């Protein structure tokens, strides 16, 4: 007992009557923008995670270089 083609058409007609064609277009574009933003956020998160992992691997492989880089950073002085 799945949803057949006839049921889908009836559901779409009811949604069209309730919301109207213009509102459905804006809902569709808003939903598309939300999905696009979600995918972009996932990709950005993956890129940050990859960069963090590469930095950790480099720090583990070359600890003396990491210590020199940390020592060369300007320190914030608090009075």
Secondary structure, DSSP 8 states (H G I E B T S, - for coil): ----HHHHHHHHHHHHHHH-HHHHHHHHHHHHHHHHHHHHHHHHHHHHHHHHHHHHHHHHH-HHHHHHHHHHS------
